[in-house]
Amino acid sequence: YSVGMHTIRTLPEVPKDKALRLAMLFHDVGKPLCVTTDEEGQDHYYGHPQIGADLTKNILRRLKFDNATIQQVCHLIRYHDERPSLTQKSVRRMLSRVGAEYMPNLLLVKYADLMGQSDYNREKKLAYIKELEAIFDKLMRENQCTSKSQLAISGQDLIAMGLPQGKVIGQVLNQLFEQVLETPELNTKDKLLELAHKIVAPLI
């Protein structure tokens, strides 16, 4: 389908929810601004989610939508084309960017986006979304860490270790978070304090 026809076909595929319907209406609005054609005549739309989110933000502001709706719609558009590999680590990293609270609606957007396309490879693509959802559900059931706020230690713990207040606190927490995304079993206070000591030893 053309982008316009695809967009129309996606709208009935999401629940009757304002943010979801707006996300589908505008999810590909950035495509005309970033279309490129390869040597085989195939069109590509690299970067269209970010461009589309920026355009949508301006459009919805002009139409006087409330800030909460604008934020949610643009966030869904920005990440609607994310395709992590189907591993827990890749999905954890996706959630660290997207935010776990957005994932249920993002899955609905992905489903609608797929159902608005031709049926080429549809079963394979549906299986991908289903497995992505299953991994997400497992991560949530196990309360795996996907945001820095879920780390078992905080900046106060680092200060108690003797680290001075300032940007270095954030840098150390970022390093710990990266390690927890790789190895979720590290997210205990004792293990993170041990790792933090190794990181900050040259600094204090």
C-alpha positions as CSV (number, residue, x, y, z in Angstrom):
1,Y,0.0,0.0,0.0
2,S,0.9,3.6,-0.3
3,V,1.9,5.3,3.0
4,G,-1.5,7.0,3.1
5,M,-3.5,3.8,2.5
6,H,-1.3,2.0,5.0
7,T,-2.0,4.6,7.6
8,I,-5.8,4.4,7.1
9,R,-5.7,0.6,7.4
10,T,-3.8,0.7,10.7
11,L,-6.4,2.9,12.5
12,P,-9.1,0.3,13.2
13,E,-6.4,-2.1,14.4
14,V,-5.9,-0.3,17.8
15,P,-8.4,0.1,20.6
16,K,-10.6,3.2,20.7
17,D,-8.0,5.2,22.6
18,K,-7.1,8.8,21.8
19,A,-3.3,8.4,22.1
20,L,-3.2,5.1,20.2
21,R,-5.4,6.4,17.3
22,L,-3.3,9.5,17.1
23,A,-0.1,7.5,17.1
24,M,-1.3,5.4,14.2
25,L,-2.6,8.5,12.3
26,F,0.9,10.1,12.5
27,H,3.3,7.2,12.9
28,D,4.6,7.4,9.3
29,V,4.2,11.2,8.8
30,G,7.9,11.6,8.6
31,K,8.4,9.2,5.7
32,P,8.1,11.7,2.8
33,L,10.9,13.8,4.4
34,C,13.4,11.0,4.5
35,V,12.6,8.7,1.6
36,T,15.6,7.3,-0.3
37,T,15.6,4.9,-3.2
38,D,18.3,2.2,-3.6
39,E,19.8,0.9,-6.9
40,E,17.1,-1.7,-7.1
41,G,14.3,0.9,-7.0
42,Q,13.3,0.0,-3.4
43,D,12.3,2.9,-1.2
44,H,13.8,3.3,2.4
45,Y,12.7,5.6,5.2
46,Y,15.7,5.8,7.5
47,G,15.1,8.0,10.5
48,H,11.4,8.5,9.9
49,P,10.3,7.6,13.5
50,Q,12.3,10.5,15.0
51,I,11.3,12.9,12.3
52,G,7.7,11.9,12.5
53,A,7.7,12.4,16.3
54,D,9.1,15.9,15.9
55,L,6.5,16.8,13.2
56,T,3.7,15.3,15.3
57,K,4.7,17.3,18.4
58,N,4.4,20.5,16.4
59,I,1.1,19.4,14.8
60,L,-0.5,18.4,18.1
61,R,0.6,21.6,19.8
62,R,-0.9,23.7,17.0
63,L,-4.2,21.7,17.5
64,K,-4.1,22.5,21.2
65,F,-3.8,18.9,22.5
66,D,-2.8,18.5,26.1
67,N,0.8,17.9,27.0
68,A,0.3,14.4,28.4
69,T,-1.3,13.2,25.1
70,I,1.4,14.9,23.0
71,Q,4.1,13.3,25.1
72,Q,2.6,9.8,24.9
73,V,1.8,9.9,21.2
74,C,5.2,11.2,20.2
75,H,6.9,8.6,22.4
76,L,5.1,5.8,20.7
77,I,5.9,7.2,17.2
78,R,9.6,7.6,18.1
79,Y,9.9,4.0,19.1
80,H,7.4,2.3,16.9
81,D,10.0,0.8,14.5
82,E,12.3,-0.6,17.2
83,R,13.1,-4.3,16.4
84,P,15.3,-5.8,19.1
85,S,16.6,-9.3,18.7
86,L,14.5,-11.8,20.7
87,T,16.8,-12.1,23.7
88,Q,16.2,-11.0,27.2
89,K,19.3,-8.8,27.1
90,S,18.2,-7.0,23.9
91,V,14.7,-6.4,25.2
92,R,16.0,-5.1,28.5
93,R,18.1,-2.6,26.6
94,M,15.0,-1.6,24.5
95,L,13.0,-1.1,27.7
96,S,15.8,1.1,29.1
97,R,15.3,3.4,26.2
98,V,11.5,3.1,25.7
99,G,10.4,2.7,29.3
100,A,8.5,-0.4,30.5
101,E,5.3,1.6,31.1
102,Y,5.0,2.3,27.4
103,M,5.6,-1.2,26.2
104,P,2.0,-2.5,26.3
105,N,0.8,0.3,24.0
106,L,3.9,0.1,21.9
107,L,3.1,-3.6,21.2
108,L,-0.4,-2.6,20.2
109,V,1.1,0.0,17.8
110,K,3.5,-2.6,16.3
111,Y,0.6,-5.0,15.8
112,A,-1.5,-2.4,14.1
113,D,1.4,-1.3,11.9
114,L,1.8,-4.9,10.8
115,M,-1.9,-5.4,10.1
116,G,-1.9,-2.4,7.9
117,Q,0.6,-3.9,5.6
118,S,0.3,-6.6,2.9
119,D,0.1,-10.2,4.1
120,Y,3.6,-11.0,2.9
121,N,5.4,-12.8,5.7
122,R,2.6,-11.8,8.1
123,E,2.7,-15.0,10.2
124,K,6.4,-14.6,10.7
125,K,6.1,-11.0,11.7
126,L,3.2,-11.8,14.0
127,A,5.3,-14.5,15.7
128,Y,8.0,-11.9,16.3
129,I,5.6,-9.6,18.0
130,K,4.2,-12.4,20.1
131,E,7.6,-13.5,21.2
132,L,8.6,-10.0,22.0
133,E,5.6,-9.6,24.2
134,A,6.3,-12.9,25.9
135,I,9.9,-11.8,26.8
136,F,8.6,-8.5,28.0
137,D,6.0,-10.3,30.2
138,K,8.8,-12.5,31.6
139,L,11.0,-9.6,32.5
140,M,8.1,-7.8,34.2
141,R,7.2,-11.0,36.2
142,E,10.7,-11.4,37.4
143,N,11.0,-7.6,38.1
144,Q,14.2,-7.4,36.2
145,C,15.9,-4.0,36.2
146,T,15.2,-2.0,33.1
147,S,15.7,1.5,34.5
148,K,18.2,3.2,36.8
149,S,15.5,3.8,39.4
150,Q,15.3,0.0,39.9
151,L,19.0,-0.3,40.8
152,A,19.5,-1.8,44.3
153,I,21.7,1.1,45.3
154,S,21.3,4.8,44.9
155,G,23.4,8.0,44.9
156,Q,23.1,8.1,48.6
157,D,24.9,4.8,48.9
158,L,27.7,6.1,46.8
159,I,28.0,9.2,48.9
160,A,28.1,7.0,52.0
161,M,31.1,5.2,50.4
162,G,32.9,8.5,50.3
163,L,32.2,9.6,46.8
164,P,31.7,13.4,46.5
165,Q,28.4,14.7,45.3
166,G,28.3,15.8,41.7
167,K,28.2,14.4,38.2
168,V,30.5,11.5,39.0
169,I,27.6,10.0,41.0
170,G,25.6,9.8,37.9
171,Q,28.5,8.4,35.9
172,V,29.0,5.6,38.4
173,L,25.3,4.7,38.5
174,N,25.3,4.7,34.7
175,Q,28.2,2.2,34.7
176,L,26.4,0.0,37.2
177,F,23.2,0.1,35.2
178,E,25.0,-1.0,32.1
179,Q,26.4,-4.0,33.9
180,V,23.0,-4.9,35.3
181,L,21.4,-4.7,31.8
182,E,24.0,-7.2,30.7
183,T,23.8,-9.4,33.9
184,P,20.5,-8.8,35.9
185,E,21.7,-11.1,38.7
186,L,24.1,-8.3,39.7
187,N,21.2,-6.1,40.9
188,T,21.6,-6.7,44.6
189,K,22.9,-4.2,47.1
190,D,26.0,-6.2,48.1
191,K,27.0,-7.0,44.5
192,L,26.5,-3.4,43.3
193,L,28.4,-2.0,46.2
194,E,31.3,-4.4,45.4
195,L,31.3,-3.3,41.8
196,A,31.0,0.4,42.8
197,H,34.1,0.1,45.1
198,K,36.1,-1.2,42.1
199,I,34.8,1.7,39.9
200,V,35.4,4.5,42.4
201,A,38.6,3.2,44.0
202,P,40.7,5.5,41.8
203,L,38.5,8.4,42.5
204,I,38.5,8.5,46.3
